[in-house]
Structures are given as structure tokens and as C-alpha cells.
């Protein structure tokens, strides 16, 4: 609600009752008033004599500001009813901008009125600054605009807007405006009804509502969302209804509040004694006259097509929906009175009331019972909370009865399904059925057979490794959902829809490329709408040891599991949208899946039901998730529990993870055996240890990678990943020449991204192993530029080249971004780099030494360098577990030697490097660097 709401409200009030007031001639020139153009529809004049002055306000602190940077010092609305009409409505408004964000709205107030039956009289325009009133009436500029704000909906209502433009308005000024609207829409036959707001979204210092009427006009009053009880008394032989409120706090709305929930407190005033009187008024508007020749001929034509009564009604409805264009000219009485059916048929255009009357007239000529049903799109089922009145309704549809089945049909909808059973049914909430409305509105809910669902699919094809992964996405909308998408297609176009949906998938899966043309399959007989999009992805997933680890997004169902945006909720939260949504994510690989699927999951409460399951059949896996909405709102007391359950459901939905086998491992059993026999020399006695397993694993990885390179496209990103992994395996097996060749081949395919960074590191490690540290440093620097920071290998290369200051800087940077054991080993090298520079090793890692856990191997190494663990204790720790003895001794021997070398005791260090080599720990960098140290020592 904005401050513009109050003039608009009074325009709505003027739809209450009364005889039409004829337009008045232009006002005579007045020295204190601007000149009014002839036929402008407004004039200047004094405040009417019947307006009552307000009692003096009590001196109290101003109301606290709300979410809007605006304050309302005064809202004064007074209505004067004559014996049979709402003669005039006086509005006096004061508004203050608290900062520049609301200054324009406050300084350019707008007054809406309909000159067909209303006259606007402007009384005063002023600015109050620092307690001083500055009259601006003489110099005010009135811009009269006829802005048909609903023209894009094919609706014109003749409403004009008087834009009151004030100059020199500042933050803290109070803009003071008073005017009267004279005259009412004659369509309401002199009956008054109005909804008067009792608060705003900004604090109101004083709010005064007053209705004065002859005693014979019986006015019912009901407070909504408020416990305010208005005063009722007689004054001067007239009845008075009055509300005076002081320091009214701002009322804040919340996102997705249901339309049937009244947020802003209000006073509903109505002159209708019962719904029967409203029904009687509506019957005079929608009375069906005998069918004209044209209408009768059209009805006969539809009947001649044959079919069941349901099919004939559907044919009549389809004709009115699709062949009678929607256009509303709601000027004066035509705001509520429909055109004759014959005229609507001849013109082939009309609005909801025109099309409903035409449909009902056609159906009556066909012998089918049909009646208008007044509904509220703004209030939905909430109309039952209001008094009987004509101002509750903003739309009309048709209630059709065939046998014992009742249908509520909307002749303004386009693109619906052809049959009555398959078409969509909107939740209108409640309706006053004209001719049967004596007891008030009746519930309007979709019939049990109504459908409203979305089915999403992601179909992934990985069956051919020589081509990129193929993806076909589709979604099928059924029932009401199909009609929404059909209408969306008609307005947005296929290209725009495909770009929007395709863009969403590309954002979720970077690297996804659209292929082919989008496909739409639209079947109005079954009322199903299907959209298919085609993509491919050259590098989805993460390759590892013959497997492709995949994460598939399942964001399609997130909208079906909405949560309130507010941390705390005061108002109900509306659940709307499609009633049921399903996602089927299908993955077809090159080899059968052997893993057992997890158990199905379910989560239910009174608001929604969620379920997910996985089905496996041969080389195909299906992830199936479904959400069903079971309520249309969440009450404030249920929000916390609802939010928690939705969070759990979204977590279950999450990203669907799958490990895809790319290699026929049975075919590799014989080579596996040969490798195991060849690796016997790495066995530690009779039992294999961690070193043997590490060597064997890398040999197997190298074999798998070689097999895969025969299957994948040579220039694909998957080929790049396979070569990177094989380069890493070659490095750990000590075959640095082969590793360098694989790394460079991978870089030729992809020198960017994660695989580019991994390839550069593998290249650098291979160059270290080949004794080419200068070239290795260049590779590690490229990797650092690509990743934004360098790894520990960058510091190691600087160290090898004797640039210990650069090594220390690089290692500090690496330690800052590392964690766990990787960080601990980086700190070991940081110690050595600092130790080489004046013996600062312990000082460089002092904070880490204090927290080092000597119970862990990396912590024991740190403790040794820091001096809290002696050499013999370190070696005992290395030998504690036979399965890791050789690997740990390799590290212990190496760092003992490096500490001695850093302290200038190189002669003592060399035997320790020789011991490192005796461990045969080929995969460890310590083994490779010990070789480098010995070679350097020999030179």
C-alpha cells in the first residue's frame, strides 16, 4: 500500500451507490486558483460546509516509522450520503517524506476519478515547513492524464488521474492536500458500500473516518483484521458512523500472503441487508433475454456437431473463449452491465461479463442450465469474511450444471483443453451464483478429476565415450499447468522460452552446449503441453581411476518446495503453483550398473508430500523425485516446522550423485595379474605394505588410462583428464619422461580450468624428477596464475634453485589456503626455507609448533624440526606400523637430512638422503628430491 492508495480507495468507494451527477461547467476564474481548462473534469472550490472539523490533537510523541520512509500526519475521510445517493466523499491527506526515497511520491500526489460520473473538486494544496503553512494552491500545476493502466490486459475504464505537481518540497516537509469526489456510478442503484482502511504501511498520526447519512439508510458495519468498534450516533437528525485513531502504527505486509487473508485493518460499510439483495441486483444485470437470430443460429450450429452434452458445452465454451476476443470498455454503467449477447456475438469481442452472458445465452438456447457466478480474484475465498455488498467482486464466470455435475467455467481463458474433464480448473475460492445467491457465496474448488501437474525429465546418455555426453531435457505440463505454459508460449514465443530454460541449465552445468532446435508438442485433446531441449556436455563430471563422478542438479523441483523469505513470519504463507511436480533423471552408461540402489525416501506433512527413489536396470539408472502440494497456506504457528521439513526435503533432493564405470574391468584381469607379479619387488617381505599398494594402484591406473585413451575422442576434455591422471600415475611410478609427454598432451587439449591446472602441476613434477627445476618453476608459476595462488610445489621449486626468500613467500601463501595434512607438510618446507635464511625455521612456524599434535605423523615431523621430539623418538614413531614403515622412514630420513643441510651440515645430511633411497618410496616427492640432493652433492 502506498500513499496513492487513499485516492484510489475513494475511487473504489465511489462504486457504492447514487444517481449520476452531471458534469459541472468550468469554474470561474478566481484570483487564488489556477485557470481550469474547459471540460477538465475538475474544479477548485472551498471545503464543503458539511465537512466536520477534527478535535484538537493531543500532544504526544509521533508514531514510530515503519518500513517506508514516510509518515502520515493526517488521513481524514468523510462521506456525505443524501437520501438516495452517496453525494460526496471528502479526503484530506497529509504526508511527509522522511528521506529522498519517498520525496517524489509525496511531492507529486495523484488523484484518480472517473469523469463519466464524478467531479473532482480541489480545496487546498499546501506545504507545512517547520510549523509554518505555505499555501501552494495558486501556483499548483495540475496535469490531467488519461492513463489506461490495464490497457495491456485489453481493458479501458475511462479513469483519469490528476497529477498534482508541487515545487520546492523538501525532506521533512508535510504536503497537505484536500479534495472532494462528487458523484457515484449509477449502476449500483443508490446503494452504498465501501471498504475504509484503518491503517497504512506508514505510521499515521491521526486517522479520521466519518460517514453521515439520513436515518432511513441502513448501514451495516464490520471491522476486518481489527478490534476497532466505530462510534454510532445521531447528530442534527442524521446518523453518523465515526472512527478516530491516534498514532496508528505502520502495518507491514509479508511476501506471499494469501489473498483471502486481510493484512491491513479496515472497516467495511454496506447498505445491503443480505446477500439476497446483492443477488437481486446482479440478476437485473445478467437477465438472459430470448436468443437473437444470430445467437440461436450459433447454438443450433454447435448442437448440429453432435456429441455428448459435455462435448457440446465444451464446444460452446471453446467458441466464446477462442473466437470472441477479450476487450473491456468499462465506462460508466458498462463497468458492471454486460452488453446484449447478440452484440457481443456480432462484434466478436467483450470482457468477462459480456462473454459470460453470451456463453450462458448460447447454453440456454441449447437447453443447458447456466448461471453467472460472481467471484473475486483479489480476495478469493476471503469474500465470505465481508458484509454482503456489490464491491466484493471483480470477475464473473459461468456455473454450468449437467445432470448432477457442476462445472465452473471461465469464458475469458484462452488455450484450454478441449474437453470439460481435461481442461484446467482455477481455484477461485468462492462465488455468488446469480439467481442462487440468497444465502451468500458458495465454495468453488476444482473438481476431483481436475489435473495440474508438471513432469520434468533429464535424460543423459554416456553410452558412447567417443562423443560428448548427450542431454535431452523435457517437461510435460498437464491440465491447468499446460494452459499456463500454452499462454506463456503465445506471449513470449518459443525462442525466448527455450533461451530462458536453457540458460538455467547452463548456469547449473557450466560447459553445457545447446544442440538442435527446441520442440513443442501441444495436445489440447489431452490438455498436455511438452517442451524438449537438446544439449551436449564435453566435460561433465570428474574423472578418477576409470570412473566418472557425476553430480546432476535437481533444481526443477525447488519451486515446488517454497519457503518464506522472512526469518520470522507473522502472517500466513501462501502455497500456490502446480499441485504436483515430478523429476525423472535418467542416466545411461556404457556398462551395466552393479551397485544396489538406496532405500526409497519419504517425507510428509499436512502441507506437502515428498518422495524419492532410485531404479536400476542394466546400464540405466533413474532418480525419481516427486512433490505434491496438500494445502494452500501455512499458518504462522506452523511455519517453523514447515521450513524445517522443506529443508530436509530439499536436502534429500539435492544434487543426484552417481559413479559411472567407463572400463570393462573383467577384460583387464590378466594385465592386472601381470602387474601384481611385476610389482613383487616392492613387497616388504611376505606381506604387501602401503608402498606396494601405492605402486600397484598407480600401475593399475596407468593401465586403465591407457585402455580409456583408446576409446575416448582424442581431443576431448575427457581425454585431457585421462592424460592428466596418467601423468600423475607416471610421476608416482618414477617414469618422468612419460609423465611429461602426457602432461604436455593434456595441455594441448585444455590449458585452462581445473584440468589445465592439474596438467601444469603434473608437468612441473615431471620436470623436477628429470632434474630440470628451472623449467619446473615456470610450470608451477603458470599453475599459480591459473589458480590464483601457488601450491607447495612452487615453493619447493624455488627451494631447489636456492631462492629461499621466494620459497618462503610461496610456502606462506600455500599454507594460508591449505588445510589438514597438506598444510602440515607445507609448514615443514616453510621451516626449511626460513632455516636457510639465518636459522629462522622455528620462528617461522612458532604458532603452529605450539599446536602441533605429535600423535599424528605430520605433527611428529613438525615437533622434530621444532626441537620437542628427538631423532630417535621420530624414527621409533616411523617404525610403529609395519604397513607404513617404509613410507614414513622415507619422510623421516629426508627431513632429518634437509634440517642438517639447512644448518650448513651438508656432509652429515648426505647419508640421510641415501637412506631415503633405500626405502624405495618412489611415489613420494621426498624420494625424488633426495635423488636431486645426492646428484647435486656429487657435482
Buried (B, 14 or more C-beta within 10 A) or exposed (E): BBBBBBBBBBBBBBBBBBBBBEBBEBBEEBEEBBEBEEEBBBBBBEBBEEBBEBEEEEEEEEBEBBEBBBBBBBBBBBBBBBEBBBBBBBBBBBBBBBEEEBBEBBBBBBBBBBBBBBBBBBBBBBBBBEEEEEEBBEEBEBEBEEEEEEEEEBBBBBBBBBBBEBEEBEBBBBBBBBBBBBBBBBBBBBBBBBBBBBBBBBBBBBBBBBBBBEEEBEBBBBBBBBEBEBEEEEEEEBBBBBBBBEBBBBBBEBEBBBBBBBBBBBBBBBBBEBBBBBBBBBBEBBEBEEBBEEBBEBBEEBBEEEEEBBBBBBBBBBBBBEEBEBBBBBBBBBBBBBBBBBBBBEEEBBBBBBBBBBBBBBBBBBEBEBBBBBBBEEBBBBBBBBBBBBBBBEBBBBBBEBEEEBBBBBBBBBBBBBBBBBBBBBBBBBBBBBBEBBEBBBEBEBEEEBBBBBBBBBBBBBBEBEBBBBBBBBBBBBBBBBBBBBBBBEEEEEEEBBBEBBEBBBEBBEBBEBEEEBBBEBBBEBBBBBBBBBBBBBBBBEBEBBBBEBBBBBBBBBEBBBBBEBEEBEBBBBBEBBBBBBBBBBBBBBBEBEEEEEEEBEBEBEBBBBBBBBEBEEBBBBBBBBBBBEBBBBBBEBBEEBBEBBEEBBEBBBEBEBEBBBBEBEEBEEBBEEBBEEBEEBBBEEEBBBBBEBBBBBBBBBBBBEBBBEBBBEEBBBBBBBBBBBBBBBBBBBBBEBBBBBBBBBBEBBBEBBBBBBBBBBBBBBBBBBBBBEBBBBBBBBBBEBBEBBBBBBBBBBBBBEBBEBBBBBBBBBBEBBEEEBBBBBBBBBBBBBBBBEEBBBEBBEEBBEEBEBEBBBBBBBBBBBEBBEEEBBBEBBEEEEBBBBBBBBBBBBBBBBBBBBBEEBEBBBEBBBBBBEBBBBBBBBBBBBBBBBEEBEE
